[in-house]
Amino acid sequence: MGLTRREAMAGCGAALLTGLPAFAQAAYPSQSIKMIVPYPAGGTTDLLGRLVADQLRSGLGAHVSVENKPGAATAVGAEHVARSAPDGHTLLMATSTTLAINKTLNRKLPYDPVKDFTPIALVAGVPFALIVNPQMPAKTLSAFIAYAKSKPGLAYGSAGNGSPQHLGAEMLKAATGIKLRHVPYRGSVTAMQDMIAGHIAFVMMDLQPALKPIREGKVRCLGVATSKRVAAAPEIPTLAEAGLPGFELVAWQGVVGPAGLRRDIADQLAAQIGKLLADPATRDKLTTLALEPLPGSTPESFAAYVKTEVDRWAVIVRNSGATLE
């Protein structure tokens, strides 16, 4: 709501008496900016957080550090940011887990995904894929399903209870009727490393960190969980093509600050992220890494998107039976 004429004149009068501009606000940034990544280093969220940090560093002329705070399905890092001063100097590289999945997953969630953050901008969509140990005899999705049915309790890894990796595997379980055993890890890269070592059979994980191991033959990809093939790996069929019509699992990443962040600061940050995602070199890099740049979002459109995603993921969480107390 705009100022009344009386309020505006009162503000001008105060400025004349104090010798300061009316409604003067502190310049931003006035100190170092900290980007909190709620996952270990080396994964997709960490990669995107560091790309955004580099842009803020150059675009705002600020010192920007990245701090990894994994734990409790991203709740450790998210709570840290939610409790921080809303001055734009502590930001969160949030995920669909942080802002959508956790709302239903964790009855004791120490923050409210909608009320405790100021959405700034979406950054990228994250496609998932079914990745198996190359020693497994299954070379196609149908062969994998048959193999899993012959070995009830086949172990799979995830980035934690209720993570998209966990929910994706549970979606696969429901769609195929296979019986599985969940082994949670602190990140998808750690789970993949244990799979390569032969401790678990497969992971339903974000494609980006798996691309290099796929190309090196260290792991085998049986399909991507997207509606169409991923440009970075067009040779890999979609799971729908391979025999699971309609199967889709794509997560997303975005930047938020604590609730109460000034709108002008949110706009500055959103503009920098928009500039990063509009850069052809950055878009090509993300596409090559099997990530989908999501330019054009605003604080308002991101906020509206979060609310719809809370509802969408609530159905998936409930169907999986996953909980995090």
Disulfide bonds with the S-S distance in Angstrom:
none
